[in-house]
Amino acid sequence: MLQTNLLRTSTFRLAVIYLALFAASAITVLAYVYWNTAGFLGRQTDEAVQAEITGLAEQYAQGGLPLLVHTVIQRSRDPGQSIYLVLDPAGRVLAGTLDGKPNVRPGPDGWFDFDYRRKTIDGSLEVKAARARAFYLPEGYYLLVGRDVQERREIEDLITNSLVWAIVLTVALGLLGGLFMSRNMLARVDDINQTSRDIMQGDLSQRLPISGSGDELDQLARNLNEMLDQIEALMTGMRQVTDNIAHDLRSPLNRLRNRLEVTLMQDSSPADYRMALERTISEADQLLGTFNALLMIARAEAGALRESMTWVDPANVVQDVAEL
């Protein structure tokens, strides 16, 4: 029941909306960061390969195929992250770091990605990823220039995993924060509802709890408590008025009833009945005057007659009393 009420609170809904907006903003920013990072690494790889191609093209222009093959052989001795391959028209390897032509169809611009085997320091073979560009030279010779991108792929995977976990943690922490705030808010609202139910059942001495944080709920609780103070004062004044009316009118009403009862018990003349009725009317007027005076006092104590009141100087009243 508490969980259902918790999920229905406006605080939780606002937290979810804010979380959705924040998550969307975070995803956009992180996607932009990933795009820039991965794009930079990709452009860096392509620029390095293109620089290799430019250098080999200059060697080919200066010395033809022999100088190109010689340059590739020299660079293949310590290739680093570079990949080279030169094939004759029959498909035989003339120079390079690969054992053969990759079984991958290049794109329209000549670029393609492929996997290849490379020896490690201990002599074992491991599969790595590469990106290259291939050309067909005159007379059917094949040239491939590429770059090992295994580390770049691992960095991209690390960045991707980090971004995914960042988004997941952001959403999870946002939900937990929303649940925590909603739970605290719901607890305070439950206290207010419980106090309100006690007040509605007649316990006007109850007051809404104030946490002391000074937030909007505390301000609302203070205003409601002040209203309850006024209501309690009005109810107390009403009870006092009721008691005063009952006390002040009991004796005159008893005298009035006894007089009428005595008049009815006696054999009286019409003049006596008329006199009794006149005295009864006179006492009824006195009763009405007393009742109106008590009501006016009650209204004055409740503040209902405050607009019709005027300021009185006690010194003048004391002086009039002294002269009297």
C-alpha positions as a LaTeX table, in Angstrom:
\begin{tabular}{lrrr}
\hline
Residue & $x$ (\AA) & $y$ (\AA) & $z$ (\AA) \\
\hline
Met1 & 0.00 & 0.00 & 0.00 \\
Leu2 & 2.84 & 2.36 & 0.88 \\
Gln3 & 4.64 & 1.54 & $-2.37$ \\
Thr4 & 1.46 & 2.17 & $-4.39$ \\
Asn5 & 0.93 & 5.53 & $-2.67$ \\
Leu6 & 4.62 & 6.30 & $-3.14$ \\
Leu7 & 4.45 & 5.76 & $-6.89$ \\
Arg8 & 1.32 & 7.92 & $-7.13$ \\
Thr9 & 2.78 & 10.94 & $-5.39$ \\
Ser10 & 3.32 & 14.10 & $-7.37$ \\
Thr11 & 6.86 & 14.31 & $-6.00$ \\
Phe12 & 7.74 & 10.93 & $-7.52$ \\
Arg13 & 6.14 & 11.89 & $-10.84$ \\
Leu14 & 8.07 & 15.17 & $-10.90$ \\
Ala15 & 11.27 & 13.28 & $-10.03$ \\
Val16 & 10.64 & 10.83 & $-12.89$ \\
Ile17 & 9.96 & 13.67 & $-15.35$ \\
Tyr18 & 13.10 & 15.49 & $-14.23$ \\
Leu19 & 15.05 & 12.23 & $-14.44$ \\
Ala20 & 13.78 & 11.62 & $-17.99$ \\
Leu21 & 14.81 & 15.12 & $-19.07$ \\
Phe22 & 18.16 & 14.82 & $-17.33$ \\
Ala23 & 18.78 & 11.35 & $-18.80$ \\
Ala24 & 17.91 & 12.59 & $-22.28$ \\
Ser25 & 20.31 & 15.51 & $-21.86$ \\
Ala26 & 23.03 & 13.24 & $-20.46$ \\
Ile27 & 22.58 & 10.74 & $-23.29$ \\
Thr28 & 22.82 & 13.56 & $-25.85$ \\
Val29 & 25.99 & 14.95 & $-24.26$ \\
Leu30 & 27.58 & 11.51 & $-23.86$ \\
Ala31 & 26.66 & 10.56 & $-27.44$ \\
Tyr32 & 28.28 & 13.79 & $-28.64$ \\
Val33 & 31.40 & 13.02 & $-26.59$ \\
Tyr34 & 31.51 & 9.47 & $-27.95$ \\
Trp35 & 30.99 & 10.64 & $-31.51$ \\
Asn36 & 33.77 & 13.18 & $-31.20$ \\
Thr37 & 36.15 & 10.73 & $-29.50$ \\
Ala38 & 35.50 & 7.81 & $-31.82$ \\
Gly39 & 35.45 & 10.12 & $-34.82$ \\
Phe40 & 38.78 & 11.63 & $-33.81$ \\
Leu41 & 40.36 & 8.20 & $-33.43$ \\
Gly42 & 38.93 & 7.09 & $-36.79$ \\
Arg43 & 40.11 & 10.22 & $-38.55$ \\
Gln44 & 43.52 & 9.85 & $-36.95$ \\
Thr45 & 43.79 & 6.28 & $-38.30$ \\
Asp46 & 42.66 & 7.28 & $-41.79$ \\
Glu47 & 45.07 & 10.22 & $-41.84$ \\
Ala48 & 47.96 & 7.95 & $-40.83$ \\
Val49 & 47.09 & 5.46 & $-43.58$ \\
Gln50 & 46.72 & 8.25 & $-46.12$ \\
Ala51 & 50.13 & 9.63 & $-45.12$ \\
Glu52 & 51.64 & 6.16 & $-45.71$ \\
Ile53 & 49.95 & 5.97 & $-49.10$ \\
Thr54 & 51.27 & 9.40 & $-50.04$ \\
Gly55 & 54.81 & 8.41 & $-49.08$ \\
Leu56 & 54.65 & 5.13 & $-51.03$ \\
Ala57 & 53.17 & 6.94 & $-54.02$ \\
Glu58 & 56.20 & 9.23 & $-54.05$ \\
Gln59 & 58.52 & 6.22 & $-53.90$ \\
Tyr60 & 56.61 & 4.57 & $-56.74$ \\
Ala61 & 56.78 & 7.75 & $-58.80$ \\
Gln62 & 60.54 & 8.02 & $-58.28$ \\
Gly63 & 61.67 & 4.42 & $-58.74$ \\
Gly64 & 58.70 & 2.47 & $-59.98$ \\
Leu65 & 57.68 & $-0.92$ & $-58.64$ \\
Pro66 & 61.20 & $-2.02$ & $-57.48$ \\
Leu67 & 61.62 & 1.01 & $-55.23$ \\
Leu68 & 58.05 & 0.57 & $-53.93$ \\
Val69 & 58.71 & $-3.10$ & $-53.06$ \\
His70 & 62.03 & $-2.21$ & $-51.46$ \\
Thr71 & 60.40 & 0.51 & $-49.35$ \\
Val72 & 57.62 & $-1.83$ & $-48.23$ \\
Ile73 & 60.19 & $-4.49$ & $-47.28$ \\
Gln74 & 62.13 & $-1.95$ & $-45.24$ \\
Arg75 & 59.04 & $-0.68$ & $-43.44$ \\
Ser76 & 57.72 & $-4.20$ & $-42.82$ \\
Arg77 & 60.77 & $-5.05$ & $-40.70$ \\
Asp78 & 59.51 & $-2.70$ & $-37.98$ \\
Pro79 & 55.93 & $-1.93$ & $-38.97$ \\
Gly80 & 54.61 & $-0.83$ & $-35.62$ \\
Gln81 & 50.86 & $-0.44$ & $-36.17$ \\
Ser82 & 51.20 & $-0.22$ & $-39.96$ \\
Ile83 & 50.18 & $-2.99$ & $-42.36$ \\
Tyr84 & 51.56 & $-3.44$ & $-45.88$ \\
Leu85 & 51.01 & $-5.89$ & $-48.71$ \\
Val86 & 52.25 & $-5.98$ & $-52.31$ \\
Leu87 & 51.02 & $-8.76$ & $-54.65$ \\
Asp88 & 52.01 & $-9.56$ & $-58.20$ \\
Pro89 & 49.32 & $-10.19$ & $-60.83$ \\
Ala90 & 49.38 & $-13.89$ & $-59.94$ \\
Gly91 & 48.57 & $-13.15$ & $-56.27$ \\
Arg92 & 52.02 & $-13.96$ & $-54.89$ \\
Val93 & 53.27 & $-11.88$ & $-51.98$ \\
Leu94 & 56.18 & $-9.66$ & $-52.95$ \\
Ala95 & 56.43 & $-7.71$ & $-49.70$ \\
Gly96 & 54.42 & $-6.79$ & $-46.65$ \\
Thr97 & 53.26 & $-7.93$ & $-43.25$ \\
Leu98 & 50.29 & $-10.03$ & $-44.42$ \\
Asp99 & 50.29 & $-13.57$ & $-45.73$ \\
Gly100 & 47.73 & $-12.86$ & $-48.41$ \\
Lys101 & 45.02 & $-10.64$ & $-49.73$ \\
Pro102 & 42.13 & $-10.16$ & $-47.24$ \\
Asn103 & 38.92 & $-11.80$ & $-48.33$ \\
Val104 & 36.96 & $-8.55$ & $-47.93$ \\
Arg105 & 35.49 & $-6.42$ & $-50.68$ \\
Pro106 & 36.65 & $-2.80$ & $-50.44$ \\
Gly107 & 34.17 & 0.03 & $-50.42$ \\
Pro108 & 33.69 & 2.54 & $-53.25$ \\
Asp109 & 36.51 & 4.68 & $-51.82$ \\
Gly110 & 38.84 & 1.70 & $-51.41$ \\
Trp111 & 38.61 & 1.55 & $-47.59$ \\
Phe112 & 37.65 & $-1.65$ & $-45.77$ \\
Asp113 & 37.96 & $-3.30$ & $-42.34$ \\
Phe114 & 39.19 & $-6.84$ & $-41.83$ \\
Asp115 & 40.71 & $-9.22$ & $-39.30$ \\
Tyr116 & 44.19 & $-10.60$ & $-39.64$ \\
Arg117 & 46.64 & $-12.78$ & $-37.72$ \\
Arg118 & 49.71 & $-11.23$ & $-36.18$ \\
Lys119 & 52.57 & $-12.76$ & $-34.24$ \\
Thr120 & 53.05 & $-11.68$ & $-30.65$ \\
Ile121 & 56.32 & $-11.31$ & $-28.76$ \\
Asp122 & 56.25 & $-14.94$ & $-27.63$ \\
Gly123 & 55.67 & $-16.14$ & $-31.20$ \\
Ser124 & 52.00 & $-17.04$ & $-30.92$ \\
Leu125 & 49.34 & $-15.77$ & $-33.32$ \\
Glu126 & 46.44 & $-13.57$ & $-32.34$ \\
Val127 & 43.58 & $-12.15$ & $-34.35$ \\
Lys128 & 43.47 & $-8.38$ & $-34.58$ \\
Ala129 & 41.36 & $-5.82$ & $-36.38$ \\
Ala130 & 42.72 & $-3.60$ & $-39.12$ \\
Arg131 & 41.58 & $-0.87$ & $-41.48$ \\
Ala132 & 43.22 & $-0.46$ & $-44.86$ \\
Arg133 & 42.98 & 0.93 & $-48.34$ \\
Ala134 & 43.88 & $-1.06$ & $-51.46$ \\
Phe135 & 44.94 & $-0.07$ & $-54.98$ \\
Tyr136 & 45.63 & $-1.87$ & $-58.25$ \\
Leu137 & 48.85 & $-0.62$ & $-59.80$ \\
Pro138 & 49.68 & $-0.75$ & $-63.50$ \\
Glu139 & 50.25 & $-4.23$ & $-64.92$ \\
Gly140 & 47.95 & $-5.78$ & $-62.29$ \\
Tyr141 & 50.04 & $-5.34$ & $-59.15$ \\
Tyr142 & 48.13 & $-4.99$ & $-55.88$ \\
Leu143 & 49.04 & $-2.59$ & $-53.05$ \\
Leu144 & 47.44 & $-2.56$ & $-49.61$ \\
Val145 & 48.27 & $-0.02$ & $-46.91$ \\
Gly146 & 46.54 & $-0.22$ & $-43.54$ \\
Arg147 & 46.69 & 0.29 & $-39.83$ \\
Asp148 & 46.10 & $-1.93$ & $-36.84$ \\
Val149 & 42.96 & $-0.64$ & $-35.10$ \\
Gln150 & 42.68 & $-3.24$ & $-32.34$ \\
Glu151 & 43.63 & $-0.76$ & $-29.62$ \\
Arg152 & 41.25 & 1.79 & $-31.09$ \\
Arg153 & 38.43 & $-0.75$ & $-31.02$ \\
Glu154 & 39.25 & $-1.60$ & $-27.42$ \\
Ile155 & 39.26 & 2.10 & $-26.50$ \\
Glu156 & 35.93 & 2.59 & $-28.27$ \\
Asp157 & 34.47 & $-0.44$ & $-26.46$ \\
Leu158 & 35.78 & 0.92 & $-23.15$ \\
Ile159 & 34.24 & 4.32 & $-23.85$ \\
Thr160 & 30.95 & 2.70 & $-24.92$ \\
Asn161 & 30.78 & 0.53 & $-21.80$ \\
Ser162 & 31.64 & 3.50 & $-19.61$ \\
Leu163 & 28.94 & 5.63 & $-21.21$ \\
Val164 & 26.36 & 2.85 & $-20.91$ \\
Trp165 & 27.19 & 2.30 & $-17.24$ \\
Ala166 & 27.13 & 6.05 & $-16.65$ \\
Ile167 & 23.63 & 6.26 & $-18.12$ \\
Val168 & 22.46 & 3.20 & $-16.16$ \\
Leu169 & 23.87 & 4.56 & $-12.90$ \\
Thr170 & 22.36 & 7.98 & $-13.61$ \\
Val171 & 18.91 & 6.47 & $-14.14$ \\
Ala172 & 19.25 & 4.14 & $-11.14$ \\
Leu173 & 20.47 & 6.87 & $-8.80$ \\
Gly174 & 17.78 & 9.22 & $-10.12$ \\
Leu175 & 15.06 & 6.64 & $-9.40$ \\
Leu176 & 16.46 & 5.98 & $-5.93$ \\
Gly177 & 16.60 & 9.70 & $-5.27$ \\
Gly178 & 13.03 & 10.11 & $-6.49$ \\
Leu179 & 11.86 & 7.25 & $-4.26$ \\
Phe180 & 13.74 & 8.69 & $-1.28$ \\
Met181 & 12.31 & 12.18 & $-1.75$ \\
Ser182 & 8.83 & 10.82 & $-2.37$ \\
Arg183 & 9.04 & 8.61 & 0.72 \\
Asn184 & 10.03 & 11.55 & 2.92 \\
Met185 & 7.34 & 13.73 & 1.39 \\
Leu186 & 4.74 & 10.97 & 1.74 \\
Ala187 & 5.66 & 10.48 & 5.40 \\
Arg188 & 5.10 & 14.17 & 6.11 \\
Val189 & 1.84 & 14.19 & 4.18 \\
Asp190 & 0.69 & 11.10 & 6.11 \\
Asp191 & 1.40 & 12.93 & 9.38 \\
Ile192 & $-0.65$ & 15.89 & 8.17 \\
Asn193 & $-3.50$ & 13.59 & 7.07 \\
Gln194 & $-3.48$ & 11.74 & 10.41 \\
Thr195 & $-3.58$ & 15.01 & 12.34 \\
Ser196 & $-6.39$ & 16.27 & 10.08 \\
Arg197 & $-8.41$ & 13.12 & 10.76 \\
Asp198 & $-7.96$ & 13.59 & 14.53 \\
Ile199 & $-9.11$ & 17.19 & 14.22 \\
Met200 & $-12.15$ & 16.17 & 12.14 \\
Gln201 & $-13.06$ & 13.67 & 14.87 \\
Gly202 & $-13.31$ & 16.55 & 17.33 \\
Asp203 & $-9.86$ & 16.89 & 18.88 \\
Leu204 & $-9.28$ & 20.58 & 18.16 \\
Ser205 & $-6.15$ & 20.61 & 20.34 \\
Gln206 & $-4.18$ & 18.76 & 17.67 \\
Arg207 & $-1.81$ & 20.76 & 15.46 \\
Leu208 & $-0.05$ & 19.91 & 12.22 \\
Pro209 & 3.59 & 18.85 & 12.69 \\
Ile210 & 6.36 & 21.26 & 11.64 \\
Ser211 & 9.73 & 19.82 & 10.69 \\
Gly212 & 11.61 & 23.09 & 11.08 \\
Ser213 & 13.04 & 23.06 & 7.56 \\
Gly214 & 11.12 & 26.16 & 6.57 \\
Asp215 & 9.89 & 24.67 & 3.30 \\
Glu216 & 6.46 & 25.08 & 1.74 \\
Leu217 & 4.97 & 22.27 & 3.83 \\
Asp218 & 6.11 & 24.00 & 7.03 \\
Gln219 & 4.60 & 27.28 & 5.83 \\
Leu220 & 1.35 & 25.49 & 5.01 \\
Ala221 & 1.37 & 23.78 & 8.41 \\
Arg222 & 1.93 & 27.12 & 10.20 \\
Asn223 & $-0.95$ & 28.80 & 8.36 \\
Leu224 & $-3.26$ & 25.87 & 9.06 \\
Asn225 & $-2.23$ & 25.82 & 12.72 \\
Glu226 & $-3.03$ & 29.54 & 13.01 \\
Met227 & $-6.41$ & 28.85 & 11.40 \\
Leu228 & $-6.99$ & 26.00 & 13.87 \\
Asp229 & $-6.11$ & 28.33 & 16.75 \\
Gln230 & $-8.77$ & 30.77 & 15.58 \\
Ile231 & $-11.31$ & 27.98 & 15.11 \\
Glu232 & $-10.57$ & 26.61 & 18.57 \\
Ala233 & $-10.92$ & 30.09 & 20.05 \\
Leu234 & $-14.26$ & 30.54 & 18.28 \\
Met235 & $-15.49$ & 27.16 & 19.48 \\
Thr236 & $-14.38$ & 27.93 & 23.03 \\
Gly237 & $-16.14$ & 31.28 & 22.87 \\
Met238 & $-19.27$ & 29.58 & 21.54 \\
Arg239 & $-19.29$ & 27.12 & 24.42 \\
Gln240 & $-18.83$ & 29.95 & 26.89 \\
Val241 & $-21.66$ & 31.89 & 25.28 \\
Thr242 & $-23.88$ & 28.84 & 25.43 \\
Asp243 & $-23.07$ & 28.33 & 29.12 \\
Asn244 & $-23.63$ & 32.01 & 29.89 \\
Ile245 & $-26.96$ & 32.06 & 28.06 \\
Ala246 & $-28.11$ & 28.93 & 29.86 \\
His247 & $-27.02$ & 30.34 & 33.24 \\
Asp248 & $-28.40$ & 33.86 & 32.75 \\
Leu249 & $-31.75$ & 32.82 & 31.26 \\
Arg250 & $-32.54$ & 29.92 & 33.56 \\
Ser251 & $-33.71$ & 32.01 & 36.52 \\
Pro252 & $-35.81$ & 34.55 & 34.52 \\
Leu253 & $-37.49$ & 31.75 & 32.59 \\
Asn254 & $-38.29$ & 29.90 & 35.83 \\
Arg255 & $-39.81$ & 33.08 & 37.33 \\
Leu256 & $-41.81$ & 33.66 & 34.16 \\
Arg257 & $-43.14$ & 30.12 & 34.17 \\
Asn258 & $-44.01$ & 30.22 & 37.89 \\
Arg259 & $-45.86$ & 33.52 & 37.50 \\
Leu260 & $-47.95$ & 32.16 & 34.61 \\
Glu261 & $-48.61$ & 28.94 & 36.49 \\
Val262 & $-49.75$ & 30.83 & 39.62 \\
Thr263 & $-51.97$ & 33.09 & 37.53 \\
Leu264 & $-53.66$ & 30.08 & 35.92 \\
Met265 & $-54.19$ & 28.38 & 39.29 \\
Gln266 & $-56.02$ & 31.39 & 40.76 \\
Asp267 & $-59.48$ & 32.64 & 39.94 \\
Ser268 & $-58.52$ & 36.02 & 38.64 \\
Ser269 & $-60.41$ & 38.74 & 36.87 \\
Pro270 & $-59.63$ & 39.86 & 33.31 \\
Ala271 & $-57.73$ & 42.79 & 34.75 \\
Asp272 & $-55.50$ & 40.44 & 36.72 \\
Tyr273 & $-54.87$ & 38.34 & 33.61 \\
Arg274 & $-54.04$ & 41.46 & 31.66 \\
Met275 & $-51.61$ & 42.61 & 34.32 \\
Ala276 & $-49.95$ & 39.17 & 34.36 \\
Leu277 & $-49.57$ & 39.20 & 30.57 \\
Glu278 & $-48.08$ & 42.69 & 30.64 \\
Arg279 & $-45.55$ & 41.64 & 33.27 \\
Thr280 & $-44.80$ & 38.52 & 31.21 \\
Ile281 & $-44.20$ & 40.62 & 28.09 \\
Ser282 & $-41.95$ & 42.96 & 30.07 \\
Glu283 & $-39.84$ & 40.07 & 31.38 \\
Ala284 & $-39.74$ & 38.55 & 27.87 \\
Asp285 & $-38.34$ & 41.85 & 26.60 \\
Gln286 & $-35.74$ & 41.77 & 29.35 \\
Leu287 & $-34.88$ & 38.21 & 28.37 \\
Leu288 & $-34.50$ & 39.22 & 24.74 \\
Gly289 & $-32.29$ & 42.15 & 25.74 \\
Thr290 & $-30.12$ & 39.86 & 27.85 \\
Phe291 & $-29.91$ & 37.33 & 25.01 \\
Asn292 & $-28.96$ & 40.02 & 22.48 \\
Ala293 & $-26.36$ & 41.45 & 24.84 \\
Leu294 & $-24.79$ & 38.00 & 25.33 \\
Leu295 & $-24.73$ & 37.45 & 21.58 \\
Met296 & $-23.14$ & 40.85 & 21.04 \\
Ile297 & $-20.48$ & 40.07 & 23.64 \\
Ala298 & $-19.77$ & 36.72 & 21.96 \\
Arg299 & $-19.49$ & 38.34 & 18.55 \\
Ala300 & $-17.19$ & 41.03 & 19.95 \\
Glu301 & $-14.94$ & 38.41 & 21.57 \\
Ala302 & $-14.83$ & 36.51 & 18.27 \\
Gly303 & $-13.84$ & 39.67 & 16.40 \\
Ala304 & $-17.00$ & 39.84 & 14.28 \\
Leu305 & $-17.79$ & 43.40 & 15.47 \\
Arg306 & $-14.24$ & 44.69 & 15.14 \\
Glu307 & $-15.10$ & 46.88 & 12.12 \\
Ser308 & $-17.87$ & 48.70 & 14.03 \\
Met309 & $-15.74$ & 49.30 & 17.12 \\
Thr310 & $-14.16$ & 52.66 & 17.96 \\
Trp311 & $-11.13$ & 53.56 & 20.02 \\
Val312 & $-11.90$ & 54.56 & 23.64 \\
Asp313 & $-9.63$ & 56.56 & 25.91 \\
Pro314 & $-9.69$ & 54.91 & 29.38 \\
Ala315 & $-8.55$ & 58.18 & 30.98 \\
Asn316 & $-11.73$ & 59.95 & 29.88 \\
Val317 & $-13.84$ & 57.09 & 31.19 \\
Val318 & $-12.07$ & 57.17 & 34.55 \\
Gln319 & $-12.51$ & 60.96 & 34.72 \\
Asp320 & $-16.28$ & 60.68 & 34.00 \\
Val321 & $-16.58$ & 58.00 & 36.66 \\
Ala322 & $-14.74$ & 60.18 & 39.20 \\
Glu323 & $-16.99$ & 63.17 & 38.46 \\
Leu324 & $-20.07$ & 60.97 & 38.75 \\
\hline
\end{tabular}
